[in-house]
Amino acid sequence: MILLEKLAVLNDRYEYLQSQLSDPSVVSDISRYMKVSRESKNLESIAEAFKKYKLILSNIESAKEILATADDAEFIAMAKMELAELEPQVAPLEEEIRVLLIPKDPDDERDVTIEIRSGTGGDEAAIFAGDLLRMIERFVDRKGWRKEFVAMTESESGGYSKAILQVFGDNVYGTLKYESGTHRVQRVPKTEAQGRVHTSAATIVILPIVEIEEVQINAADLEWDVFRASGAGGQHVNRTESAVRVTHKPTGTVVECQEGRSQIKNREIALQKLYVLLKEKTEEAHNSQMSELRRSLVASGDRSAKIRTYNYPQSRITDHRISFTKHNLPEVMNGDLDDFIHALQNAYNAEKLQATEEE
């Protein structure tokens, strides 16, 4: 009954939040209303599972009571039929509930900043970075999310050495965070005259967008500097101090950002990066206790470890974190990422469920 008790507590919380959504003082406060609405939505599936689970257990108990006390043969037969129908539903429903009870990453509901950069492989790496950008764009369009480009640096080969965009929608970070890491491509470049397969790489980093007031950082602990951006950018680079550097004085953490032409946008991205870095430091002790799989699934932006290989000659894509392979490369490059994202989410949830049960 421990599971039922946990569900009852969460159901009480859900019903309280539902009542808050009709409270005039909450409705008039947009920020508070959005927070209550978001939490209520997160608990909705648990509340539904609670009602279903409670009803099944109640009906099973009633059927068993009939079997123990009834003399009527027809009643007994009906009770046996009901038990035969209900009892097989208990174990699968309990497993579903355990997954629902897995603590969610509080950042999952956030919008994101996506950084795509070419890696090893010269021109072919830049072309591949452009392919990854189109893959992400088409996936975003399929989901009906909104995208906004922050900065793009084209390469002479026609690809991109760097592309940064922001995506806004429902559960964006929770969906896309698994794309963070090094993506490797194996194919024959257009510039290869002898038809040899080359290996190149590009990186994707997914950062949750955090509102400034949500960051638990004392503004007095931040030291800001502005300077002129370096690198390609023409006259703008020479004339405008749009690049920013922020130092978190208590930890000595330093973040620079010179991606966009807007100093305001660079400050926003610098704060997002600082938030992620500080959050990772505070969670480091806990994360060290998790398995290698869980650590690899949490988006860390580690550019040294490849997470996925795209093999064009065999039309094969392999995600190395969970040894998951598909042979539909054209569809994936056209934005059909659902199979990979679902497989990663299932593996992550299974790992997290096991860790939760062991604690």
Backbone hydrogen bonds in HBPLUS format (Angstrom, degrees):
<---DONOR---> <-ACCEPTOR-->    atom                        ^
c    i                          cat <-CA-CA->   ^        H-A-AA   ^      H-
h    n   atom  resd res      DA  || num        DHA   H-A  angle D-A-AA Bond
n    s   type  num  typ     dist DA aas  dist angle  dist       angle   num
A0005-GLU N   A0001-MET O   2.94 MM   4  6.25 152.6  2.01 151.8 159.4     1
A0006-LYS N   A0002-ILE O   2.99 MM   4  6.31 157.1  2.04 152.5 158.0     2
A0007-LEU N   A0003-LEU O   3.04 MM   4  6.29 160.0  2.08 148.0 153.4     3
A0008-ALA N   A0004-LEU O   2.91 MM   4  6.11 151.1  1.99 144.3 152.4     4
A0009-VAL N   A0005-GLU O   3.14 MM   4  6.40 155.7  2.20 148.8 153.5     5
A0010-LEU N   A0006-LYS O   3.20 MM   4  6.49 162.4  2.23 148.9 153.2     6
A0011-ASN N   A0007-LEU O   2.77 MM   4  5.95 150.3  1.86 149.9 159.3     7
A0012-ASP N   A0008-ALA O   2.94 MM   4  6.15 153.2  2.02 145.1 151.6     8
A0013-ARG N   A0009-VAL O   3.12 MM   4  6.42 152.5  2.20 142.1 149.4     9
A0014-TYR N   A0010-LEU O   2.91 MM   4  6.18 152.9  1.98 144.1 151.7    10
A0015-GLU N   A0011-ASN O   2.92 MM   4  6.21 161.8  1.95 153.6 157.2    11
A0016-TYR N   A0012-ASP O   2.98 MM   4  6.19 150.7  2.06 143.9 152.2    12
A0017-LEU N   A0013-ARG O   2.95 MM   4  6.22 159.0  1.99 150.3 155.6    13
A0018-GLN N   A0014-TYR O   2.91 MM   4  6.18 153.3  1.98 148.6 156.5    14
A0019-SER N   A0015-GLU O   3.10 MM   4  6.35 151.1  2.18 141.3 148.0    15
A0020-GLN N   A0016-TYR O   3.01 MM   4  6.35 143.4  2.15 142.3 153.1    16
A0020-GLN N   A0017-LEU O   3.05 MM   3  4.89 118.0  2.45  90.3 106.2    17
A0021-LEU N   A0017-LEU O   3.09 MM   4  6.40 138.9  2.27 146.1 155.9    18
A0022-SER N   A0019-SER O   3.24 MM   3  5.62 156.3  2.30 106.0 112.9    19
A0023-ASP N   A0020-GLN O   3.00 MM   3  4.93 161.1  2.04 104.4 110.0    20
A0026-VAL N   A0023-ASP O   2.92 MM   3  5.36 134.3  2.14 111.9 124.6    21
A0027-VAL N   A0023-ASP O   2.92 MM   4  6.17 166.5  1.94 160.7 165.1    22
A0028-SER N   A0024-PRO O   3.01 MM   4  6.01 152.2  2.09 144.8 150.6    23
A0029-ASP N   A0026-VAL O   3.05 MM   3  5.25 147.2  2.16 105.0 114.9    24
A0033-TYR N   A0029-ASP O   2.79 MM   4  5.92 163.0  1.81 161.8 167.8    25
A0034-MET N   A0030-ILE O   2.93 MM   4  6.09 158.7  1.97 151.8 156.4    26
A0035-LYS N   A0031-SER O   3.18 MM   4  6.45 155.7  2.24 144.9 151.0    27
A0036-VAL N   A0032-ARG O   2.97 MM   4  6.22 163.6  1.99 155.0 159.1    28
A0037-SER N   A0033-TYR O   2.84 MM   4  5.96 160.7  1.88 149.3 155.5    29
A0038-ARG N   A0034-MET O   2.88 MM   4  5.98 154.3  1.95 143.5 150.4    30
A0039-GLU N   A0035-LYS O   3.04 MM   4  6.25 163.3  2.07 148.8 152.6    31
A0040-SER N   A0036-VAL O   2.90 MM   4  6.01 158.5  1.94 148.5 155.3    32
A0041-LYS N   A0037-SER O   2.94 MM   4  6.10 154.2  2.01 144.6 151.3    33
A0042-ASN N   A0038-ARG O   3.10 MM   4  6.34 151.8  2.18 143.3 150.6    34
A0043-LEU N   A0039-GLU O   3.13 MM   4  6.40 138.2  2.31 142.6 153.0    35
A0043-LEU N   A0040-SER O   3.19 MM   3  5.22 129.9  2.46  94.6 107.4    36
A0044-GLU N   A0041-LYS O   3.29 MM   3  5.13 151.2  2.38  96.8 105.2    37
A0047-ALA N   A0043-LEU O   2.95 MM   4  6.21 157.4  2.00 157.4 163.9    38
A0048-GLU N   A0044-GLU O   3.02 MM   4  6.31 156.1  2.08 150.8 157.2    39
A0049-ALA N   A0045-SER O   2.98 MM   4  6.15 155.4  2.04 141.6 148.5    40
A0050-PHE N   A0046-ILE O   2.87 MM   4  6.08 150.8  1.96 146.8 155.0    41
A0051-LYS N   A0047-ALA O   3.17 MM   4  6.45 161.9  2.20 148.4 151.2    42
A0052-LYS N   A0048-GLU O   3.12 MM   4  6.36 162.3  2.16 148.6 153.4    43
A0053-TYR N   A0049-ALA O   2.84 MM   4  5.92 165.1  1.86 152.4 157.0    44
A0054-LYS N   A0050-PHE O   2.86 MM   4  5.91 165.9  1.88 153.2 157.4    45
A0055-LEU N   A0051-LYS O   3.04 MM   4  6.10 155.7  2.10 141.3 147.8    46
A0056-ILE N   A0052-LYS O   3.02 MM   4  6.25 160.5  2.05 149.0 154.0    47
A0057-LEU N   A0053-TYR O   3.03 MM   4  6.25 170.1  2.04 154.2 156.6    48
A0058-SER N   A0054-LYS O   2.97 MM   4  6.09 154.2  2.04 143.5 151.1    49
A0059-ASN N   A0055-LEU O   2.92 MM   4  6.12 158.8  1.97 150.0 155.4    50
A0060-ILE N   A0056-ILE O   2.92 MM   4  6.14 152.2  2.00 150.3 158.3    51
A0061-GLU N   A0057-LEU O   2.99 MM   4  6.16 159.8  2.03 145.8 151.1    52
A0062-SER N   A0058-SER O   2.99 MM   4  6.25 154.2  2.06 145.6 152.6    53
A0063-ALA N   A0059-ASN O   2.96 MM   4  6.12 157.7  2.01 144.2 150.0    54
A0064-LYS N   A0060-ILE O   2.96 MM   4  6.20 158.3  2.00 150.9 156.6    55
A0065-GLU N   A0061-GLU O   3.00 MM   4  6.20 147.1  2.11 141.5 150.7    56
A0066-ILE N   A0062-SER O   3.02 MM   4  6.32 149.9  2.11 146.0 153.6    57
A0067-LEU N   A0063-ALA O   3.07 MM   4  6.40 156.9  2.12 146.7 152.6    58
A0068-ALA N   A0064-LYS O   3.02 MM   4  6.24 142.3  2.17 140.0 150.0    59
A0069-THR N   A0065-GLU O   3.04 MM   4  6.19 134.2  2.26 142.2 153.3    60
A0069-THR N   A0066-ILE O   3.25 MM   3  5.28 133.5  2.48  95.7 107.6    61
A0070-ALA N   A0066-ILE O   2.74 MM   4  5.14 160.8  1.78 146.1 150.9    62
A0076-ILE N   A0072-ASP O   3.07 MM   4  6.33 161.8  2.10 151.9 157.1    63
A0077-ALA N   A0073-ALA O   2.96 MM   4  6.15 155.9  2.02 144.3 150.6    64
A0078-MET N   A0074-GLU O   3.01 MM   4  6.24 156.5  2.06 146.9 153.1    65
A0079-ALA N   A0075-PHE O   2.92 MM   4  6.16 153.8  1.99 149.5 157.0    66
A0080-LYS N   A0076-ILE O   2.98 MM   4  6.22 155.1  2.05 148.1 154.4    67
A0081-MET N   A0077-ALA O   3.04 MM   4  6.28 153.7  2.11 144.3 151.3    68
A0082-GLU N   A0078-MET O   2.98 MM   4  6.21 154.9  2.04 145.3 152.1    69
A0083-LEU N   A0079-ALA O   2.95 MM   4  6.20 158.8  2.00 149.2 154.7    70
A0084-ALA N   A0080-LYS O   2.95 MM   4  6.14 158.8  1.99 145.6 151.7    71
A0085-GLU N   A0081-MET O   3.05 MM   4  6.28 135.2  2.26 138.1 149.6    72
A0085-GLU N   A0082-GLU O   3.16 MM   3  5.09 128.4  2.44  91.9 105.5    73
A0086-LEU N   A0082-GLU O   2.85 MM   4  6.04 157.0  1.91 152.6 158.9    74
A0087-GLU N   A0083-LEU O   2.96 MM   4  5.63 163.7  1.99 147.0 152.1    75
A0089-GLN N   A0086-LEU O   2.87 MM   3  5.40 148.6  1.97 117.3 127.5    76
A0090-VAL N   A0087-GLU O   3.22 MM   3  5.56 156.0  2.28 111.4 117.7    77
A0093-LEU N   A0089-GLN O   3.19 MM   4  6.16 155.1  2.26 143.6 151.0    78
A0094-GLU N   A0090-VAL O   2.88 MM   4  6.09 155.3  1.94 156.1 163.6    79
A0095-GLU N   A0091-ALA O   3.03 MM   4  6.28 152.7  2.10 150.1 157.2    80
A0096-GLU N   A0092-PRO O   2.99 MM   4  6.25 154.8  2.06 145.1 151.9    81
A0097-ILE N   A0093-LEU O   2.89 MM   4  6.14 151.5  1.97 146.1 154.2    82
A0098-ARG N   A0094-GLU O   2.95 MM   4  6.19 153.5  2.02 145.2 151.8    83
A0099-VAL N   A0095-GLU O   3.19 MM   4  6.48 152.9  2.27 144.8 151.1    84
A0100-LEU N   A0096-GLU O   3.06 MM   4  6.38 152.4  2.14 142.5 150.3    85
A0101-LEU N   A0097-ILE O   2.92 MM   4  6.19 137.8  2.10 146.0 157.8    86
A0102-ILE N   A0099-VAL O   3.16 MM   3  5.35 160.4  2.20 105.4 111.5    87
A0108-ASP N   A0105-ASP O   2.96 MM   3  5.50 167.8  1.97 123.3 127.3    88
A0110-ARG N   A0107-ASP O   2.91 MM   3  5.40 162.3  1.94 121.7 127.6    89
A0174-GLY N   A0108-ASP O   2.91 MM  66  3.84 153.3  1.98 126.5 117.6    90
A0173-TYR N   A0110-ARG O   3.01 MM  63  5.58 154.6  2.08 165.8 166.9    91
A0209-ILE N   A0111-ASP O   2.72 MM  98  5.35 170.1  1.73 142.1 140.9    92
A0112-VAL N   A0167-VAL O   3.09 MM  55  5.41 159.4  2.13 149.8 155.7    93
A0167-VAL N   A0112-VAL O   2.90 MM  55  5.41 154.9  1.96 146.7 154.6    94
A0113-THR N   A0207-LEU O   2.76 MM  94  5.08 155.0  1.82 149.2 158.0    95
A0207-LEU N   A0113-THR O   2.86 MM  94  5.08 168.8  1.87 155.7 159.0    96
A0114-ILE N   A0165-LEU O   2.71 MM  51  5.36 174.9  1.72 172.8 174.6    97
A0165-LEU N   A0114-ILE O   3.05 MM  51  5.36 154.5  2.12 146.7 154.3    98
A0115-GLU N   A0205-VAL O   2.93 MM  90  5.11 164.3  1.95 149.9 155.2    99
A0205-VAL N   A0115-GLU O   2.88 MM  90  5.11 150.4  1.96 144.7 153.7   100
A0116-ILE N   A0163-ALA O   2.87 MM  47  5.20 165.5  1.89 158.8 163.2   101
A0163-ALA N   A0116-ILE O   2.83 MM  47  5.20 141.7  1.98 152.8 160.8   102
A0117-ARG N   A0203-THR O   2.99 MM  86  5.33 157.0  2.04 145.6 152.9   103
A0203-THR N   A0117-ARG O   2.83 MM  86  5.33 159.1  1.87 156.3 162.4   104
A0118-SER N   A0161-SER O   3.16 MM  43  4.93 158.7  2.21 115.9 120.3   105
A0119-GLY N   A0201-ALA O   2.81 MM  82  5.00 142.1  1.95 144.6 136.4   106
A0201-ALA N   A0120-THR O   2.88 MM  81  5.40 146.4  2.00 165.0 164.6   107
A0125-ALA N   A0122-GLY O   3.09 MM   3  5.37 127.0  2.38 102.9 116.1   108
A0126-ALA N   A0122-GLY O   3.25 MM   4  6.69 150.1  2.35 147.6 155.8   109
A0127-ILE N   A0123-ASP O   2.96 MM   4  6.30 155.3  2.02 152.3 159.4   110
A0128-PHE N   A0124-GLU O   2.93 MM   4  6.11 154.5  2.00 142.7 149.8   111
A0129-ALA N   A0125-ALA O   2.89 MM   4  6.13 148.9  1.98 142.2 150.8   112
A0130-GLY N   A0126-ALA O   3.08 MM   4  6.39 147.9  2.19 141.5 149.5   113
A0160-TYR N   A0126-ALA O   2.97 MM  34  4.87 154.7  2.03 125.5 118.4   114
A0131-ASP N   A0127-ILE O   3.00 MM   4  6.40 144.3  2.13 140.9 151.3   115
A0131-ASP N   A0128-PHE O   3.00 MM   3  4.82 114.8  2.44  90.1 106.5   116
A0132-LEU N   A0128-PHE O   2.85 MM   4  6.22 154.2  1.92 152.9 159.5   117
A0133-LEU N   A0129-ALA O   2.95 MM   4  6.19 149.4  2.05 141.6 150.3   118
A0134-ARG N   A0130-GLY O   3.03 MM   4  6.32 160.0  2.07 147.4 151.7   119
A0135-MET N   A0131-ASP O   2.92 MM   4  6.17 152.6  1.99 144.5 152.8   120
A0136-ILE N   A0132-LEU O   2.92 MM   4  6.17 163.5  1.95 152.4 155.3   121
A0137-GLU N   A0133-LEU O   2.85 MM   4  6.07 162.7  1.88 151.7 157.3   122
A0138-ARG N   A0134-ARG O   2.93 MM   4  6.06 163.9  1.95 151.0 154.2   123
A0139-PHE N   A0135-MET O   3.06 MM   4  6.26 151.3  2.14 143.3 151.6   124
A0140-VAL N   A0136-ILE O   2.88 MM   4  6.10 162.4  1.91 154.4 159.1   125
A0141-ASP N   A0137-GLU O   2.91 MM   4  6.19 154.6  1.98 147.5 154.6   126
A0142-ARG N   A0138-ARG O   2.94 MM   4  6.13 152.3  2.02 142.2 149.4   127
A0143-LYS N   A0139-PHE O   3.06 MM   4  6.37 147.1  2.18 146.7 155.2   128
A0145-TRP N   A0140-VAL O   3.16 MM   5  5.50 156.5  2.22 160.1 155.8   129
A0144-GLY N   A0141-ASP O   3.08 MM   3  5.05 147.4  2.19  98.0 108.1   130
A0146-ARG N   A0168-PHE O   2.89 MM  22  5.09 168.6  1.90 157.6 157.2   131
A0168-PHE N   A0146-ARG O   2.73 MM  22  5.09 162.9  1.76 155.0 160.5   132
A0148-GLU N   A0166-GLN O   2.80 MM  18  5.16 148.3  1.90 152.7 159.5   133
A0166-GLN N   A0148-GLU O   2.73 MM  18  5.16 163.3  1.76 149.4 154.5   134
A0150-VAL N   A0164-ILE O   2.75 MM  14  5.36 168.6  1.77 144.9 147.3   135
A0151-ALA N   A0164-ILE O   3.20 MM  13  5.11 161.7  2.23 133.6 136.6   136
A0164-ILE N   A0151-ALA O   2.71 MM  13  5.11 162.0  1.74 164.1 161.6   137
A0153-THR N   A0162-LYS O   2.78 MM   9  5.14 166.2  1.80 156.5 154.1   138
A0161-SER N   A0153-THR O   2.92 MM   8  5.76 148.5  2.02 159.1 169.4   139
A0155-SER N   A0159-GLY O   2.96 MM   4  5.38 164.1  1.98 125.1 126.4   140
A0158-GLY N   A0155-SER O   3.12 MM   3  5.60 164.8  2.15 113.2 118.0   141
A0175-THR N   A0171-ASN O   3.20 MM   4  6.29 130.8  2.46 136.3 147.4   142
A0175-THR N   A0172-VAL O   3.10 MM   3  5.25 136.8  2.29 100.2 112.2   143
A0176-LEU N   A0172-VAL O   2.89 MM   4  6.07 167.1  1.90 162.1 165.5   144
A0177-LYS N   A0173-TYR O   2.94 MM   4  5.33 146.6  2.05 149.2 150.2   145
A0179-GLU N   A0176-LEU O   2.92 MM   3  5.69 169.3  1.93 128.5 132.0   146
A0180-SER N   A0177-LYS O   3.35 MM   3  5.91 171.0  2.36 114.6 117.2   147
A0181-GLY N   A0204-ILE O   2.74 MM  23  5.48 156.7  1.79 156.2 160.1   148
A0204-ILE N   A0181-GLY O   2.97 MM  23  5.48 162.7  2.00 156.2 161.1   149
A0307-ILE N   A0182-THR O   2.79 MM 125  5.70 163.5  1.82 156.0 156.6   150
A0183-HIS N   A0202-ALA O   2.78 MM  19  5.42 171.0  1.78 178.9 177.4   151
A0202-ALA N   A0183-HIS O   2.94 MM  19  5.42 153.2  2.01 153.1 161.7   152
A0184-ARG N   A0308-ARG O   2.85 MM 124  6.16 175.8  1.85 164.3 165.7   153
A0310-TYR N   A0184-ARG O   2.73 MM 126  6.16 155.8  1.79 155.1 163.3   154
A0185-VAL N   A0200-SER O   2.90 MM  15  5.38 164.6  1.92 143.8 148.6   155
A0200-SER N   A0185-VAL O   2.99 MM  15  5.38 157.6  2.05 150.0 157.3   156
A0186-GLN N   A0310-TYR O   2.87 MM 124  6.13 163.0  1.89 156.1 153.7   157
A0312-TYR N   A0186-GLN O   2.93 MM 126  6.16 156.0  1.99 161.6 169.1   158
A0187-ARG N   A0198-HIS O   3.07 MM  11  5.57 153.4  2.14 155.6 159.3   159
A0198-HIS N   A0187-ARG O   2.78 MM  11  5.57 171.7  1.78 145.3 142.9   160
A0192-GLU N   A0189-PRO O   3.05 MM   3  5.24 164.1  2.07 109.2 114.1   161
A0214-GLU N   A0211-GLU O   2.84 MM   3  5.27 145.8  1.96 112.3 123.4   162
A0215-VAL N   A0212-ILE O   3.26 MM   3  5.49 146.5  2.38 102.7 111.6   163
A0217-ILE N   A0215-VAL O   2.74 MM   2  5.46 139.0  1.91 104.5  92.2   164
A0221-ASP N   A0218-ASN O   2.77 MM   3  5.36 154.9  1.83 118.2 126.7   165
A0222-LEU N   A0219-ALA O   3.16 MM   3  5.43 165.4  2.18 110.5 113.9   166
A0249-LYS N   A0221-ASP O   2.88 MM  28  5.42 153.9  1.95 169.0 167.1   167
A0223-GLU N   A0247-THR O   2.95 MM  24  5.08 151.2  2.03 139.5 148.6   168
A0247-THR N   A0223-GLU O   2.90 MM  24  5.08 153.6  1.97 139.6 148.4   169
A0225-ASP N   A0245-ARG O   2.82 MM  20  5.04 147.1  1.92 150.3 157.6   170
A0245-ARG N   A0225-ASP O   2.81 MM  20  5.04 149.2  1.90 150.4 150.8   171
A0227-PHE N   A0243-ALA O   2.94 MM  16  5.23 157.1  1.99 134.6 139.4   172
A0243-ALA N   A0227-PHE O   3.05 MM  16  5.23 129.0  2.32 171.5 173.0   173
A0237-VAL N   A0234-GLY O   3.22 MM   3  5.86 132.6  2.46 112.9 121.7   174
A0238-ASN N   A0235-GLN O   3.00 MM   3  5.24 121.6  2.35 101.9 116.7   175
A0239-ARG N   A0235-GLN O   3.11 MM   4  6.29 134.0  2.33 150.6 163.7   176
A0239-ARG N   A0236-HIS O   3.25 MM   3  5.31 137.5  2.44  97.4 108.7   177
A0240-THR N   A0236-HIS O   3.08 MM   4  5.79 156.7  2.13 156.6 157.7   178
A0244-VAL N   A0257-CYS O   2.96 MM  13  5.48 165.5  1.98 151.7 154.8   179
A0257-CYS N   A0244-VAL O   2.94 MM  13  5.48 155.9  2.00 156.8 159.4   180
A0246-VAL N   A0255-VAL O   2.87 MM   9  5.44 164.2  1.90 160.9 165.1   181
A0255-VAL N   A0246-VAL O   2.97 MM   9  5.44 161.8  2.01 155.9 161.9   182
A0248-HIS N   A0253-THR O   2.78 MM   5  5.15 167.4  1.79 157.2 160.6   183
A0251-THR N   A0248-HIS O   3.19 MM   3  5.88 132.9  2.42 117.4 127.9   184
A0252-GLY N   A0248-HIS O   2.70 MM   4  5.45 134.8  1.90 156.4 169.2   185
A0266-ASN N   A0262-SER O   3.00 MM   4  6.26 156.7  2.06 146.8 153.6   186
A0267-ARG N   A0263-GLN O   2.90 MM   4  6.12 147.5  2.00 145.2 153.7   187
A0268-GLU N   A0264-ILE O   3.05 MM   4  6.37 153.4  2.12 146.7 153.6   188
A0269-ILE N   A0265-LYS O   3.04 MM   4  6.34 164.1  2.06 153.0 156.0   189
A0270-ALA N   A0266-ASN O   2.90 MM   4  6.01 157.5  1.95 144.8 151.8   190
A0271-LEU N   A0267-ARG O   2.97 MM   4  6.16 155.0  2.03 147.3 153.2   191
A0272-GLN N   A0268-GLU O   3.03 MM   4  6.34 151.7  2.11 145.4 153.4   192
A0273-LYS N   A0269-ILE O   2.96 MM   4  6.26 160.6  2.00 152.8 157.3   193
A0274-LEU N   A0270-ALA O   2.91 MM   4  6.11 157.4  1.96 145.8 152.7   194
A0275-TYR N   A0271-LEU O   2.84 MM   4  6.00 160.0  1.88 148.6 153.9   195
A0276-VAL N   A0272-GLN O   3.05 MM   4  6.33 161.7  2.08 148.4 152.7   196
A0277-LEU N   A0273-LYS O   2.95 MM   4  6.20 164.1  1.97 152.9 157.1   197
A0278-LEU N   A0274-LEU O   2.91 MM   4  6.11 168.4  1.93 157.7 160.5   198
A0279-LYS N   A0275-TYR O   2.86 MM   4  5.97 154.7  1.92 147.9 155.8   199
A0280-GLU N   A0276-VAL O   2.89 MM   4  6.07 157.4  1.94 149.3 155.1   200
A0281-LYS N   A0277-LEU O   3.11 MM   4  6.38 149.5  2.20 143.0 150.8   201
A0282-THR N   A0278-LEU O   3.12 MM   4  6.42 156.9  2.18 147.3 152.4   202
A0283-GLU N   A0279-LYS O   3.01 MM   4  6.21 141.0  2.17 145.1 156.1   203
A0284-GLU N   A0281-LYS O   3.35 MM   3  5.12 157.8  2.41  96.2 102.6   204
A0287-ASN N   A0283-GLU O   2.83 MM   4  6.00 170.4  1.84 165.3 168.6   205
A0288-SER N   A0284-GLU O   3.05 MM   4  6.12 145.6  2.17 145.8 153.2   206
A0289-GLN N   A0286-HIS O   3.02 MM   3  5.59 156.4  2.08 114.4 121.7   207
A0290-MET N   A0287-ASN O   3.04 MM   3  5.32 155.8  2.10 108.9 116.4   208
A0295-ARG N   A0291-SER O   3.13 MM   4  6.44 164.7  2.15 154.0 158.3   209
A0296-SER N   A0292-GLU O   2.99 MM   4  6.15 150.1  2.08 144.3 152.2   210
A0297-LEU N   A0293-LEU O   3.01 MM   4  6.26 137.2  2.20 144.8 156.6   211
A0297-LEU N   A0294-ARG O   3.14 MM   3  5.10 128.6  2.42  94.0 107.6   212
A0298-VAL N   A0294-ARG O   3.14 MM   4  6.38 140.9  2.30 149.1 157.9   213
A0320-HIS N   A0307-ILE O   2.86 MM  13  5.41 140.2  2.02 133.3 144.8   214
A0309-THR N   A0318-THR O   2.91 MM   9  5.33 155.5  1.97 147.4 155.2   215
A0318-THR N   A0309-THR O   3.01 MM   9  5.33 157.0  2.06 147.3 154.8   216
A0311-ASN N   A0316-ARG O   2.70 MM   5  5.04 164.6  1.73 171.7 170.3   217
A0316-ARG N   A0311-ASN O   2.90 MM   5  5.04 151.4  1.98 149.9 151.6   218
A0315-SER N   A0312-TYR O   3.10 MM   3  4.74 154.4  2.17  99.6 107.5   219
A0317-ILE N   A0326-LYS O   2.87 MM   9  5.41 162.9  1.90 160.7 164.0   220
A0326-LYS N   A0317-ILE O   2.94 MM   9  5.41 156.7  1.99 153.8 161.5   221
A0319-ASP N   A0324-PHE O   2.77 MM   5  5.18 165.6  1.79 156.7 159.9   222
A0323-SER N   A0319-ASP O   2.94 MM   4  5.63 111.3  2.43 140.9 159.3   223
A0324-PHE N   A0319-ASP O   3.14 MM   5  5.18 152.9  2.21 142.2 145.3   224
A0331-GLU N   A0328-ASN O   3.08 MM   3  5.58 118.9  2.47 112.4 126.2   225
A0332-VAL N   A0328-ASN O   3.10 MM   4  6.39 159.8  2.14 155.1 161.5   226
A0333-MET N   A0329-LEU O   2.94 MM   4  6.11 169.2  1.95 161.9 163.9   227
A0334-ASN N   A0331-GLU O   3.07 MM   3  4.96 138.7  2.24  93.1 105.5   228
A0336-ASP N   A0331-GLU O   3.03 MM   5  5.53 157.6  2.08 142.2 140.1   229
A0335-GLY N   A0332-VAL O   2.87 MM   3  5.23 153.4  1.94 118.0 118.8   230
A0337-LEU N   A0335-GLY O   3.00 MM   2  5.66 127.5  2.29 107.8  92.6   231
A0341-ILE N   A0337-LEU O   3.00 MM   4  6.20 168.3  2.01 163.2 167.1   232
A0342-HIS N   A0338-ASP O   2.85 MM   4  5.94 167.6  1.87 158.0 161.2   233
A0343-ALA N   A0339-ASP O   3.04 MM   4  6.09 156.8  2.09 139.9 146.6   234
A0344-LEU N   A0340-PHE O   2.99 MM   4  6.15 158.7  2.04 148.5 154.0   235
A0345-GLN N   A0341-ILE O   2.91 MM   4  6.09 158.4  1.96 148.2 154.6   236
A0346-ASN N   A0342-HIS O   2.90 MM   4  6.09 159.4  1.95 149.3 154.6   237
A0347-ALA N   A0343-ALA O   3.02 MM   4  6.19 158.7  2.06 144.6 150.4   238
A0348-TYR N   A0344-LEU O   2.87 MM   4  6.00 161.6  1.91 149.8 155.4   239
A0349-ASN N   A0345-GLN O   2.87 MM   4  6.02 162.0  1.90 148.5 153.6   240
A0350-ALA N   A0346-ASN O   2.96 MM   4  6.11 156.4  2.01 145.4 151.7   241
A0351-GLU N   A0347-ALA O   3.03 MM   4  6.22 158.1  2.07 147.1 152.8   242
A0352-LYS N   A0348-TYR O   2.86 MM   4  6.07 161.0  1.89 152.0 157.9   243
A0353-LEU N   A0349-ASN O   2.78 MM   4  5.86 152.6  1.86 145.7 153.4   244
A0354-GLN N   A0350-ALA O   3.09 MM   4  6.24 158.7  2.14 142.0 147.1   245
A0355-ALA N   A0351-GLU O   3.04 MM   4  6.29 159.4  2.08 146.1 151.9   246
A0356-THR N   A0352-LYS O   2.88 MM   4  6.06 151.1  1.96 144.6 152.6   247
A0357-GLU N   A0353-LEU O   2.98 MM   4  6.20 155.5  2.04 148.8 154.7   248
A0358-GLU N   A0354-GLN O   3.07 MM   4  6.26 137.6  2.25 142.0 153.1   249
A0359-GLU N   A0355-ALA O   3.21 MM   4  6.37 130.4  2.48 137.9 149.0   250
